[in-house]
């Protein structure tokens, strides 16, 4: 279920903003159990499915874009 929600969010981002959507296509979705909703390392988009219930679909889209921006600004390289 959580994977489906991420895929829906990715598709909506791809349709409305192809730049961020194309970057999302390069990230591998990886499940994790940390106490955060999502995180990125430049290769993986880590997600905790247990945290999704707290957010609306629009909220998840915002979080996905937020995580992609970490890649855009090379935050992992700092």
C-alpha positions in Angstrom: 0.0 0.0 0.0 2.7 2.5 0.9 4.7 1.7 -2.3 1.5 2.4 -4.3 1.1 5.8 -2.6 4.7 6.7 -3.4 4.3 5.6 -7.0 1.1 7.7 -7.3 3.0 10.7 -5.8 5.9 10.2 -8.2 3.5 10.0 -11.2 1.7 13.2 -10.2 5.0 15.0 -9.8 6.1 13.7 -13.2 3.0 14.9 -14.8 3.0 18.4 -13.2 6.7 19.0 -13.1 8.8 16.8 -15.4 12.1 18.1 -14.1 11.5 16.8 -10.5 9.6 13.8 -11.9 12.5 12.7 -14.0 14.8 12.9 -11.0 12.4 10.8 -9.0 12.5 8.1 -11.7 16.2 7.7 -11.0 15.8 7.0 -7.3 15.2 3.5 -6.1 12.4 3.2 -3.5 13.8 1.5 -0.4 11.8 0.6 2.7 13.3 1.4 6.1 12.2 1.6 9.7 13.8 4.8 10.8 11.5 7.3 12.6 11.3 9.6 9.5 8.8 9.6 6.7 11.4 9.7 3.9 15.1 10.4 3.2 17.5 10.2 0.3 21.1 9.4 -0.2 21.3 10.3 -3.9 20.6 6.8 -5.1 17.7 5.6 -2.8 14.5 7.2 -1.6 14.1 5.6 1.8 10.5 5.5 3.1 8.8 4.4 6.3 5.3 3.1 5.4 4.2 3.3 9.0 4.4 7.1 8.9 2.2 7.6 5.8 -1.1 7.6 7.7 -0.2 11.1 9.1 -0.1 12.8 5.7 -2.5 13.6 2.9 -1.7 12.7 -0.6 -0.7 16.3 -1.2 1.5 16.2 1.9 3.3 13.1 0.5 3.9 14.8 -2.8 5.4 17.8 -1.0 7.7 15.4 1.0 8.8 13.6 -2.1 9.7 16.9 -3.8 11.5 18.0 -0.7 13.6 14.9 -0.8 14.4 15.3 -4.5 15.6 18.9 -3.7 18.2 17.4 -1.4 19.6 15.6 -4.5 19.3 18.8 -6.6 21.3 20.8 -4.1 23.8 17.9 -3.5 23.2 17.9 0.2 24.6 14.4 0.4 28.0 15.6 -0.8 28.4 18.1 2.1 
